[in-house]
Amino acid sequence: MKRKVDRPLILATLALVALPATYAAATQLTYYGGPVISNVQVIAVNWGSGVDSTVTGSIGPFYSAITNSSYLDWLSEYDTVGFMPGTNQTIGRGTFAGSYTITPSVTGTTVTDAQIQSELAAQINAANLPAPALDAGGNVNTLYMIDFPQGITITRGSTQSCVQFCAYHFTTSAMIGGTHVPYGVFPYLGPGSPCGTGCGADPYADNVTAVHSFELLEAITDTDVALATTFAPPLAWYSNVSGSTGEICSVPACSGVRGIAAGYRVNKGWSNSQNACVVDNPNLTTTTTTSTTTTSTAAGGSTTTTTSTAPGPTTTTTTASNTTTTTIGGGNPPFGGDDTGLLPPPGSALLKCENGVAKATGKLMAALVKCHIARASGKTTDDAGEDACETIAIAKFTLKTKTAGCGSCTDLSAIARAIEGIVDSNNGLAYCQ
């Protein structure tokens, strides 16, 4: 099933994690002036006592590790400093602020998004959940990630959990503690649920961390997407073709858009600077400050704790009194201008291989356009026939295109899905009435 999105419906719908669908078109994200999350403070919320032990046992260690890892470092490319309009924020590492189990007032097996927002406000106002924390500019840092037990169906408008979406992140429409509050919603993803097979091909625990990571990246880089009604603030980093950073890499069942970060299975996010779905940026350098604290005990002994923190991509590593600076990365220069990608060395085998892939990509795009022309002209009588035509074109591309001599980043399947997404999106512009 292709994922068709009617753009004017627009932005809030695209914060949903789609069930397996056509890979979104790989396009650059544009900053529209809205807020990001500077240093995310994740609060895990269990909707009642019935949340599965796979979630309750793993989500704290997962968020503790992932928020203090290179998985967040690369998001510094989505800082908003220097943009007008803009929020003048930098994105760095975050923290896990604890797990909380609430006793919700909603007792039915179907819960609406409006009920979730009201419950979140009530729990915060009653001090059952910590109040939202703000950064220096008054932008919210706290992100409430809410997990639900098996048997609970979540609805938002006409969409339903494990039918149209695996999870989503939004922002409360009402103010809580003087600010709109971002939150994530996660239905039960395990065995016995349609989400158990529809939200990823990995083992249950890996699907949990991958889906949570997807919403984490999306919430950080496009916090108030649910409040946006047009391509302007409060929308932050967004592509009007493909959605937010996770949307471009939004096929949970495809291992090609998943990776490992901080020892956990995560979804990749779109990086403008690397023109790829990634879990980090090896061209960044990171600061690791190692401090040693000795605590005396009543028995006269001592406990020595070594803590490493890395607030973001910088260049200095400090250990005791010694400071070293390490530069990581390098590589070929970028095309420049409005073009993404890196320039291969002249006359190299890499240049020859990547030129061949580029030419094959052009042929694939032409073949996919012909599939649409055939559908429009009546030669193909239905959507299934058009899909079959596209499948044949993609298979020909992936089987016949040679990648010997190309870099490890050359992924024919990812290229094919991206080109298909571009052609599908352009179809609505060419055939517009």
C-alpha beads as a LAMMPS data file, in Angstrom:
LAMMPS data file: protein, C-alpha beads

433 atoms
432 bonds

1 atom types
1 bond types

-500.0 500.0 xlo xhi
-500.0 500.0 ylo yhi
-500.0 500.0 zlo zhi

Masses

1 110.0

Atoms # bond

1 1 1 0.000 0.000 0.000
2 1 1 1.399 3.373 -0.957
3 1 1 1.284 6.128 1.587
4 1 1 -0.575 8.996 -0.050
5 1 1 -0.504 12.299 1.821
6 1 1 -2.741 15.194 0.949
7 1 1 -0.434 18.124 1.736
8 1 1 -3.029 20.711 2.759
9 1 1 -4.224 18.258 5.461
10 1 1 -0.927 18.779 6.405
11 1 1 1.467 18.716 9.101
12 1 1 0.090 17.092 12.204
13 1 1 -0.717 13.898 10.335
14 1 1 2.892 13.593 9.278
15 1 1 4.088 13.309 12.872
16 1 1 2.618 9.796 12.818
17 1 1 4.922 6.841 12.283
18 1 1 3.548 5.217 9.156
19 1 1 3.046 1.506 8.875
20 1 1 5.335 -0.053 6.218
21 1 1 4.957 1.946 3.016
22 1 1 6.906 3.349 0.107
23 1 1 10.148 4.985 1.171
24 1 1 9.677 8.742 1.280
25 1 1 11.449 10.979 -1.186
26 1 1 14.908 11.940 0.047
27 1 1 14.713 15.728 0.164
28 1 1 16.404 18.382 2.240
29 1 1 14.706 19.713 5.334
30 1 1 13.934 23.439 5.430
31 1 1 13.739 25.518 8.599
32 1 1 10.436 27.388 8.939
33 1 1 11.113 29.309 12.159
34 1 1 9.585 27.125 14.890
35 1 1 11.132 25.714 18.071
36 1 1 13.298 22.636 18.500
37 1 1 14.202 20.947 21.795
38 1 1 17.587 22.180 22.997
39 1 1 18.503 19.524 25.578
40 1 1 15.704 17.007 25.747
41 1 1 14.560 15.850 29.170
42 1 1 12.666 12.611 28.609
43 1 1 10.021 11.494 31.082
44 1 1 8.664 7.973 30.532
45 1 1 4.974 7.732 31.450
46 1 1 3.173 4.420 31.934
47 1 1 -0.547 4.695 31.267
48 1 1 -1.631 2.624 34.269
49 1 1 -0.042 -0.417 35.838
50 1 1 -0.592 -2.741 32.878
51 1 1 2.214 -1.546 30.619
52 1 1 4.211 -4.533 29.407
53 1 1 7.375 -5.437 31.341
54 1 1 9.441 -5.379 28.138
55 1 1 8.748 -1.649 28.005
56 1 1 8.957 -0.828 31.696
57 1 1 12.172 -2.792 32.098
58 1 1 14.028 -1.365 29.114
59 1 1 12.796 2.136 28.424
60 1 1 14.725 3.830 31.263
61 1 1 18.128 2.352 30.371
62 1 1 17.407 3.036 26.695
63 1 1 16.657 6.730 27.184
64 1 1 19.524 7.146 29.645
65 1 1 21.941 5.817 27.044
66 1 1 20.505 7.324 23.892
67 1 1 20.068 10.893 25.165
68 1 1 23.750 10.998 26.144
69 1 1 25.154 9.592 22.909
70 1 1 26.240 10.504 19.409
71 1 1 22.677 9.705 18.301
72 1 1 21.813 13.245 19.421
73 1 1 25.145 14.885 18.549
74 1 1 24.509 14.935 14.808
75 1 1 21.258 16.864 15.344
76 1 1 23.382 19.969 15.910
77 1 1 23.073 20.526 12.159
78 1 1 19.473 21.502 12.945
79 1 1 20.383 24.301 15.353
80 1 1 18.231 27.379 14.731
81 1 1 20.858 30.027 15.520
82 1 1 21.125 32.717 12.859
83 1 1 17.776 32.082 11.170
84 1 1 15.179 34.823 10.807
85 1 1 12.544 34.107 11.888
86 1 1 13.981 31.634 14.335
87 1 1 14.307 30.605 17.953
88 1 1 18.106 30.919 18.339
89 1 1 18.498 27.418 19.800
90 1 1 21.303 24.895 19.739
91 1 1 20.599 21.171 20.021
92 1 1 22.758 19.148 22.390
93 1 1 22.534 16.009 24.427
94 1 1 19.754 15.412 26.925
95 1 1 18.806 13.411 29.988
96 1 1 16.377 10.766 31.145
97 1 1 14.303 12.251 33.976
98 1 1 12.645 9.073 35.230
99 1 1 9.709 6.713 34.764
100 1 1 6.274 7.445 36.231
101 1 1 3.175 5.280 36.373
102 1 1 -0.051 7.261 36.438
103 1 1 -3.582 6.215 37.293
104 1 1 -5.552 7.748 34.428
105 1 1 -9.127 8.910 34.818
106 1 1 -9.911 7.398 31.420
107 1 1 -10.829 3.749 31.980
108 1 1 -12.156 2.645 28.582
109 1 1 -10.295 0.537 26.033
110 1 1 -10.370 3.342 23.465
111 1 1 -8.515 6.543 24.266
112 1 1 -8.604 9.661 22.105
113 1 1 -5.742 12.088 21.646
114 1 1 -7.846 14.811 23.291
115 1 1 -8.213 12.588 26.369
116 1 1 -4.471 11.997 26.440
117 1 1 -3.800 15.737 26.386
118 1 1 -6.323 16.374 29.180
119 1 1 -4.898 13.529 31.272
120 1 1 -1.350 14.798 30.805
121 1 1 -2.390 18.269 31.967
122 1 1 -4.233 16.860 34.984
123 1 1 -1.309 14.671 36.047
124 1 1 1.183 17.546 35.744
125 1 1 -1.097 19.965 37.583
126 1 1 -1.548 17.395 40.367
127 1 1 2.266 17.014 40.608
128 1 1 2.017 13.334 39.726
129 1 1 4.349 14.141 36.836
130 1 1 7.185 16.691 36.861
131 1 1 6.364 20.101 35.427
132 1 1 7.876 20.936 32.033
133 1 1 11.381 22.423 32.159
134 1 1 12.413 25.256 29.823
135 1 1 15.687 26.209 28.156
136 1 1 17.298 29.629 28.502
137 1 1 15.092 31.019 25.738
138 1 1 11.860 29.837 27.307
139 1 1 11.416 26.869 24.958
140 1 1 10.277 23.611 26.493
141 1 1 12.894 20.885 27.064
142 1 1 10.705 18.220 28.652
143 1 1 9.239 15.478 26.467
144 1 1 6.643 13.113 27.949
145 1 1 6.743 9.690 26.265
146 1 1 3.560 7.765 27.107
147 1 1 3.356 3.975 26.763
148 1 1 0.030 2.132 26.805
149 1 1 -0.900 -1.405 27.880
150 1 1 -2.081 -4.144 25.568
151 1 1 -5.757 -3.870 24.681
152 1 1 -5.885 -0.068 24.494
153 1 1 -6.765 1.477 21.131
154 1 1 -5.659 5.061 20.567
155 1 1 -7.423 7.317 18.097
156 1 1 -6.663 10.701 16.663
157 1 1 -9.354 11.986 14.350
158 1 1 -10.089 9.173 11.918
159 1 1 -6.751 7.424 12.489
160 1 1 -6.248 4.456 14.811
161 1 1 -3.246 2.843 16.455
162 1 1 -1.845 -0.228 14.717
163 1 1 -3.997 0.541 11.664
164 1 1 -2.778 3.905 10.374
165 1 1 0.091 4.500 12.806
166 1 1 2.530 2.800 15.178
167 1 1 3.143 5.868 17.338
168 1 1 3.088 9.651 17.127
169 1 1 4.361 12.802 18.764
170 1 1 2.368 15.992 19.184
171 1 1 2.165 19.081 21.342
172 1 1 -0.706 19.952 23.645
173 1 1 -3.038 22.518 22.138
174 1 1 -3.645 23.996 25.611
175 1 1 -0.943 25.533 27.776
176 1 1 0.371 23.471 30.694
177 1 1 2.562 25.356 33.135
178 1 1 2.642 28.301 30.767
179 1 1 3.808 26.362 27.716
180 1 1 2.599 23.961 25.054
181 1 1 3.943 20.550 26.090
182 1 1 5.373 17.973 23.656
183 1 1 4.517 14.324 24.172
184 1 1 4.747 10.960 22.422
185 1 1 2.125 8.209 22.291
186 1 1 3.082 4.523 22.017
187 1 1 0.548 1.697 21.820
188 1 1 1.496 -1.847 22.782
189 1 1 3.890 -3.066 20.083
190 1 1 4.280 -6.662 21.179
191 1 1 2.931 -10.118 20.297
192 1 1 -0.823 -10.315 19.843
193 1 1 -1.091 -6.763 18.508
194 1 1 -1.203 -5.744 14.818
195 1 1 1.649 -3.381 15.735
196 1 1 3.687 -6.445 16.656
197 1 1 4.113 -7.285 12.969
198 1 1 3.214 -3.992 11.309
199 1 1 5.721 -1.784 13.102
200 1 1 8.941 -3.599 12.349
201 1 1 10.544 -6.912 11.563
202 1 1 12.909 -6.821 14.537
203 1 1 12.313 -8.607 17.860
204 1 1 9.757 -6.953 20.131
205 1 1 12.243 -5.143 22.386
206 1 1 14.107 -3.773 19.352
207 1 1 10.866 -2.541 17.797
208 1 1 10.098 -0.696 21.035
209 1 1 13.413 1.187 21.045
210 1 1 13.308 1.832 17.284
211 1 1 9.819 3.365 17.393
212 1 1 10.661 5.401 20.502
213 1 1 13.833 6.688 18.848
214 1 1 11.894 7.722 15.755
215 1 1 9.567 9.912 17.800
216 1 1 12.482 11.279 19.834
217 1 1 14.253 12.566 16.710
218 1 1 11.030 13.984 15.280
219 1 1 10.064 15.751 18.503
220 1 1 13.506 17.322 18.919
221 1 1 13.745 18.703 15.376
222 1 1 10.091 19.610 14.745
223 1 1 8.566 20.010 18.190
224 1 1 5.336 21.861 17.410
225 1 1 4.451 20.288 14.074
226 1 1 0.997 19.430 15.465
227 1 1 0.252 23.125 16.003
228 1 1 1.287 24.212 12.498
229 1 1 -1.333 24.887 9.853
230 1 1 0.955 26.218 7.131
231 1 1 4.623 26.267 6.163
232 1 1 5.580 28.834 8.787
233 1 1 6.218 28.963 12.560
234 1 1 5.646 27.011 14.745
235 1 1 6.814 24.513 12.110
236 1 1 10.559 23.885 12.506
237 1 1 12.646 21.522 10.307
238 1 1 10.434 20.051 7.628
239 1 1 10.306 18.987 3.972
240 1 1 7.149 19.907 2.098
241 1 1 7.682 16.733 0.048
242 1 1 8.651 14.179 2.667
243 1 1 7.856 15.495 6.145
244 1 1 10.219 15.577 9.114
245 1 1 13.591 13.931 9.697
246 1 1 12.125 10.554 10.606
247 1 1 9.448 10.666 7.921
248 1 1 12.081 10.567 5.188
249 1 1 13.395 7.378 6.792
250 1 1 9.981 6.062 7.830
251 1 1 9.760 2.421 6.858
252 1 1 9.961 0.670 10.245
253 1 1 9.946 -2.819 8.701
254 1 1 12.976 -2.094 6.535
255 1 1 16.296 -2.842 8.222
256 1 1 17.951 -0.383 5.834
257 1 1 16.490 2.541 7.799
258 1 1 17.416 1.114 11.187
259 1 1 20.761 1.064 12.883
260 1 1 22.486 0.735 16.244
261 1 1 23.167 3.659 18.569
262 1 1 24.425 3.409 22.142
263 1 1 23.922 -0.352 21.890
264 1 1 20.232 -0.131 20.979
265 1 1 18.248 -0.675 17.794
266 1 1 17.084 2.725 16.552
267 1 1 15.470 4.273 13.535
268 1 1 17.680 6.463 11.398
269 1 1 16.935 10.129 10.784
270 1 1 17.505 12.274 7.733
271 1 1 20.702 14.335 7.745
272 1 1 20.844 17.305 5.364
273 1 1 24.615 17.517 5.672
274 1 1 25.185 13.839 4.892
275 1 1 22.309 13.497 2.415
276 1 1 21.415 10.185 4.009
277 1 1 19.491 8.431 6.766
278 1 1 21.937 8.182 9.671
279 1 1 22.399 7.414 13.357
280 1 1 25.395 9.721 13.811
281 1 1 27.862 11.928 11.959
282 1 1 31.436 10.564 11.978
283 1 1 32.678 13.931 10.724
284 1 1 31.773 15.550 14.039
285 1 1 34.092 15.611 16.999
286 1 1 32.769 15.157 20.506
287 1 1 33.742 16.371 23.922
288 1 1 34.072 13.797 26.662
289 1 1 34.776 15.176 30.127
290 1 1 35.770 12.524 32.640
291 1 1 35.489 13.420 36.289
292 1 1 36.269 11.300 39.325
293 1 1 34.278 11.708 42.536
294 1 1 35.216 9.988 45.814
295 1 1 32.459 9.637 48.395
296 1 1 33.275 8.671 51.975
297 1 1 31.085 6.066 53.647
298 1 1 30.210 5.613 57.321
299 1 1 32.380 2.521 57.562
300 1 1 35.424 4.518 56.553
301 1 1 35.590 3.162 53.011
302 1 1 35.084 5.075 49.811
303 1 1 33.330 4.714 46.530
304 1 1 34.890 6.086 43.371
305 1 1 32.579 6.990 40.512
306 1 1 33.782 8.013 37.080
307 1 1 31.268 9.887 34.979
308 1 1 31.642 10.809 31.329
309 1 1 29.443 13.441 29.769
310 1 1 29.404 14.831 26.265
311 1 1 27.091 17.796 25.828
312 1 1 27.474 18.004 22.094
313 1 1 29.749 18.042 19.080
314 1 1 32.935 19.910 19.974
315 1 1 36.620 19.142 19.761
316 1 1 38.101 18.863 23.235
317 1 1 38.555 15.715 25.317
318 1 1 39.458 16.323 28.952
319 1 1 40.763 13.641 31.274
320 1 1 42.084 14.755 34.678
321 1 1 44.560 17.548 33.916
322 1 1 45.330 16.432 30.386
323 1 1 43.529 17.916 27.409
324 1 1 43.687 16.472 23.925
325 1 1 41.996 17.597 20.768
326 1 1 40.969 15.012 18.230
327 1 1 39.596 15.753 14.785
328 1 1 37.585 12.997 13.169
329 1 1 36.368 12.840 9.610
330 1 1 37.504 14.490 6.433
331 1 1 36.449 13.075 3.068
332 1 1 35.657 14.577 -0.302
333 1 1 34.378 18.143 -0.765
334 1 1 30.649 18.811 -1.261
335 1 1 29.137 19.705 -4.634
336 1 1 28.202 23.138 -3.273
337 1 1 25.340 25.460 -4.034
338 1 1 21.929 23.805 -3.972
339 1 1 23.382 20.342 -4.689
340 1 1 23.887 17.669 -2.065
341 1 1 26.532 14.960 -2.207
342 1 1 30.337 14.801 -2.279
343 1 1 32.676 15.164 -5.242
344 1 1 34.724 12.006 -5.993
345 1 1 38.419 12.417 -6.855
346 1 1 38.909 13.094 -10.619
347 1 1 39.717 9.965 -12.626
348 1 1 39.063 7.661 -9.670
349 1 1 37.264 4.336 -9.662
350 1 1 34.833 5.933 -7.216
351 1 1 33.983 8.639 -9.767
352 1 1 33.405 6.053 -12.511
353 1 1 31.177 3.925 -10.296
354 1 1 29.124 6.786 -8.872
355 1 1 28.659 8.338 -12.333
356 1 1 27.284 4.982 -13.473
357 1 1 24.842 4.900 -10.554
358 1 1 23.750 8.477 -11.296
359 1 1 23.049 7.629 -14.946
360 1 1 21.110 4.508 -13.926
361 1 1 19.101 6.620 -11.489
362 1 1 18.042 8.894 -14.349
363 1 1 16.903 5.891 -16.359
364 1 1 14.926 4.588 -13.386
365 1 1 13.160 7.909 -12.984
366 1 1 12.236 7.911 -16.679
367 1 1 10.916 4.344 -16.406
368 1 1 8.779 5.219 -13.385
369 1 1 7.362 8.277 -15.151
370 1 1 6.337 5.996 -18.028
371 1 1 4.371 3.888 -15.523
372 1 1 2.389 6.983 -14.549
373 1 1 1.853 7.949 -18.192
374 1 1 0.531 4.455 -18.876
375 1 1 -1.912 4.756 -15.966
376 1 1 -3.052 8.216 -17.067
377 1 1 -3.499 7.041 -20.656
378 1 1 -5.554 3.995 -19.724
379 1 1 -2.939 1.454 -20.819
380 1 1 -2.759 0.416 -17.171
381 1 1 -6.251 0.086 -15.767
382 1 1 -5.733 0.355 -12.005
383 1 1 -3.317 1.251 -9.209
384 1 1 -2.179 -2.355 -8.846
385 1 1 -1.062 -2.372 -12.475
386 1 1 0.875 0.836 -11.998
387 1 1 2.543 -0.608 -8.886
388 1 1 3.507 -3.725 -10.838
389 1 1 5.053 -1.551 -13.539
390 1 1 7.080 0.342 -10.912
391 1 1 8.192 -2.906 -9.293
392 1 1 9.560 -4.185 -12.605
393 1 1 11.429 -0.922 -13.232
394 1 1 12.960 -0.961 -9.739
395 1 1 13.965 -4.614 -10.026
396 1 1 15.711 -3.893 -13.320
397 1 1 17.550 -0.962 -11.735
398 1 1 18.733 -2.881 -8.664
399 1 1 19.748 -5.999 -10.617
400 1 1 21.601 -4.331 -13.481
401 1 1 23.259 -1.336 -11.810
402 1 1 26.860 -2.104 -10.870
403 1 1 28.283 -0.762 -7.607
404 1 1 31.769 -2.302 -7.651
405 1 1 34.099 0.567 -6.765
406 1 1 31.383 2.720 -5.163
407 1 1 31.479 3.754 -1.529
408 1 1 29.796 1.799 1.248
409 1 1 27.009 4.407 1.359
410 1 1 25.728 3.438 -2.107
411 1 1 22.454 1.622 -1.405
412 1 1 20.520 0.784 -4.583
413 1 1 17.384 -0.208 -2.694
414 1 1 17.338 3.096 -0.807
415 1 1 17.968 5.032 -4.033
416 1 1 15.127 3.196 -5.771
417 1 1 12.678 3.911 -2.956
418 1 1 13.716 7.560 -2.862
419 1 1 13.312 8.006 -6.625
420 1 1 9.936 6.272 -6.529
421 1 1 8.858 8.685 -3.793
422 1 1 9.978 11.686 -5.850
423 1 1 8.125 10.485 -8.953
424 1 1 4.978 9.683 -6.961
425 1 1 5.018 13.135 -5.378
426 1 1 5.650 14.892 -8.699
427 1 1 2.715 12.991 -10.182
428 1 1 0.348 15.193 -8.192
429 1 1 1.959 18.295 -9.714
430 1 1 1.946 17.082 -13.320
431 1 1 -1.566 15.597 -13.165
432 1 1 -3.193 18.283 -11.048
433 1 1 -6.782 18.499 -12.353

Bonds

1 1 1 2
2 1 2 3
3 1 3 4
4 1 4 5
5 1 5 6
6 1 6 7
7 1 7 8
8 1 8 9
9 1 9 10
10 1 10 11
11 1 11 12
12 1 12 13
13 1 13 14
14 1 14 15
15 1 15 16
16 1 16 17
17 1 17 18
18 1 18 19
19 1 19 20
20 1 20 21
21 1 21 22
22 1 22 23
23 1 23 24
24 1 24 25
25 1 25 26
26 1 26 27
27 1 27 28
28 1 28 29
29 1 29 30
30 1 30 31
31 1 31 32
32 1 32 33
33 1 33 34
34 1 34 35
35 1 35 36
36 1 36 37
37 1 37 38
38 1 38 39
39 1 39 40
40 1 40 41
41 1 41 42
42 1 42 43
43 1 43 44
44 1 44 45
45 1 45 46
46 1 46 47
47 1 47 48
48 1 48 49
49 1 49 50
50 1 50 51
51 1 51 52
52 1 52 53
53 1 53 54
54 1 54 55
55 1 55 56
56 1 56 57
57 1 57 58
58 1 58 59
59 1 59 60
60 1 60 61
61 1 61 62
62 1 62 63
63 1 63 64
64 1 64 65
65 1 65 66
66 1 66 67
67 1 67 68
68 1 68 69
69 1 69 70
70 1 70 71
71 1 71 72
72 1 72 73
73 1 73 74
74 1 74 75
75 1 75 76
76 1 76 77
77 1 77 78
78 1 78 79
79 1 79 80
80 1 80 81
81 1 81 82
82 1 82 83
83 1 83 84
84 1 84 85
85 1 85 86
86 1 86 87
87 1 87 88
88 1 88 89
89 1 89 90
90 1 90 91
91 1 91 92
92 1 92 93
93 1 93 94
94 1 94 95
95 1 95 96
96 1 96 97
97 1 97 98
98 1 98 99
99 1 99 100
100 1 100 101
101 1 101 102
102 1 102 103
103 1 103 104
104 1 104 105
105 1 105 106
106 1 106 107
107 1 107 108
108 1 108 109
109 1 109 110
110 1 110 111
111 1 111 112
112 1 112 113
113 1 113 114
114 1 114 115
115 1 115 116
116 1 116 117
117 1 117 118
118 1 118 119
119 1 119 120
120 1 120 121
121 1 121 122
122 1 122 123
123 1 123 124
124 1 124 125
125 1 125 126
126 1 126 127
127 1 127 128
128 1 128 129
129 1 129 130
130 1 130 131
131 1 131 132
132 1 132 133
133 1 133 134
134 1 134 135
135 1 135 136
136 1 136 137
137 1 137 138
138 1 138 139
139 1 139 140
140 1 140 141
141 1 141 142
142 1 142 143
143 1 143 144
144 1 144 145
145 1 145 146
146 1 146 147
147 1 147 148
148 1 148 149
149 1 149 150
150 1 150 151
151 1 151 152
152 1 152 153
153 1 153 154
154 1 154 155
155 1 155 156
156 1 156 157
157 1 157 158
158 1 158 159
159 1 159 160
160 1 160 161
161 1 161 162
162 1 162 163
163 1 163 164
164 1 164 165
165 1 165 166
166 1 166 167
167 1 167 168
168 1 168 169
169 1 169 170
170 1 170 171
171 1 171 172
172 1 172 173
173 1 173 174
174 1 174 175
175 1 175 176
176 1 176 177
177 1 177 178
178 1 178 179
179 1 179 180
180 1 180 181
181 1 181 182
182 1 182 183
183 1 183 184
184 1 184 185
185 1 185 186
186 1 186 187
187 1 187 188
188 1 188 189
189 1 189 190
190 1 190 191
191 1 191 192
192 1 192 193
193 1 193 194
194 1 194 195
195 1 195 196
196 1 196 197
197 1 197 198
198 1 198 199
199 1 199 200
200 1 200 201
201 1 201 202
202 1 202 203
203 1 203 204
204 1 204 205
205 1 205 206
206 1 206 207
207 1 207 208
208 1 208 209
209 1 209 210
210 1 210 211
211 1 211 212
212 1 212 213
213 1 213 214
214 1 214 215
215 1 215 216
216 1 216 217
217 1 217 218
218 1 218 219
219 1 219 220
220 1 220 221
221 1 221 222
222 1 222 223
223 1 223 224
224 1 224 225
225 1 225 226
226 1 226 227
227 1 227 228
228 1 228 229
229 1 229 230
230 1 230 231
231 1 231 232
232 1 232 233
233 1 233 234
234 1 234 235
235 1 235 236
236 1 236 237
237 1 237 238
238 1 238 239
239 1 239 240
240 1 240 241
241 1 241 242
242 1 242 243
243 1 243 244
244 1 244 245
245 1 245 246
246 1 246 247
247 1 247 248
248 1 248 249
249 1 249 250
250 1 250 251
251 1 251 252
252 1 252 253
253 1 253 254
254 1 254 255
255 1 255 256
256 1 256 257
257 1 257 258
258 1 258 259
259 1 259 260
260 1 260 261
261 1 261 262
262 1 262 263
263 1 263 264
264 1 264 265
265 1 265 266
266 1 266 267
267 1 267 268
268 1 268 269
269 1 269 270
270 1 270 271
271 1 271 272
272 1 272 273
273 1 273 274
274 1 274 275
275 1 275 276
276 1 276 277
277 1 277 278
278 1 278 279
279 1 279 280
280 1 280 281
281 1 281 282
282 1 282 283
283 1 283 284
284 1 284 285
285 1 285 286
286 1 286 287
287 1 287 288
288 1 288 289
289 1 289 290
290 1 290 291
291 1 291 292
292 1 292 293
293 1 293 294
294 1 294 295
295 1 295 296
296 1 296 297
297 1 297 298
298 1 298 299
299 1 299 300
300 1 300 301
301 1 301 302
302 1 302 303
303 1 303 304
304 1 304 305
305 1 305 306
306 1 306 307
307 1 307 308
308 1 308 309
309 1 309 310
310 1 310 311
311 1 311 312
312 1 312 313
313 1 313 314
314 1 314 315
315 1 315 316
316 1 316 317
317 1 317 318
318 1 318 319
319 1 319 320
320 1 320 321
321 1 321 322
322 1 322 323
323 1 323 324
324 1 324 325
325 1 325 326
326 1 326 327
327 1 327 328
328 1 328 329
329 1 329 330
330 1 330 331
331 1 331 332
332 1 332 333
333 1 333 334
334 1 334 335
335 1 335 336
336 1 336 337
337 1 337 338
338 1 338 339
339 1 339 340
340 1 340 341
341 1 341 342
342 1 342 343
343 1 343 344
344 1 344 345
345 1 345 346
346 1 346 347
347 1 347 348
348 1 348 349
349 1 349 350
350 1 350 351
351 1 351 352
352 1 352 353
353 1 353 354
354 1 354 355
355 1 355 356
356 1 356 357
357 1 357 358
358 1 358 359
359 1 359 360
360 1 360 361
361 1 361 362
362 1 362 363
363 1 363 364
364 1 364 365
365 1 365 366
366 1 366 367
367 1 367 368
368 1 368 369
369 1 369 370
370 1 370 371
371 1 371 372
372 1 372 373
373 1 373 374
374 1 374 375
375 1 375 376
376 1 376 377
377 1 377 378
378 1 378 379
379 1 379 380
380 1 380 381
381 1 381 382
382 1 382 383
383 1 383 384
384 1 384 385
385 1 385 386
386 1 386 387
387 1 387 388
388 1 388 389
389 1 389 390
390 1 390 391
391 1 391 392
392 1 392 393
393 1 393 394
394 1 394 395
395 1 395 396
396 1 396 397
397 1 397 398
398 1 398 399
399 1 399 400
400 1 400 401
401 1 401 402
402 1 402 403
403 1 403 404
404 1 404 405
405 1 405 406
406 1 406 407
407 1 407 408
408 1 408 409
409 1 409 410
410 1 410 411
411 1 411 412
412 1 412 413
413 1 413 414
414 1 414 415
415 1 415 416
416 1 416 417
417 1 417 418
418 1 418 419
419 1 419 420
420 1 420 421
421 1 421 422
422 1 422 423
423 1 423 424
424 1 424 425
425 1 425 426
426 1 426 427
427 1 427 428
428 1 428 429
429 1 429 430
430 1 430 431
431 1 431 432
432 1 432 433
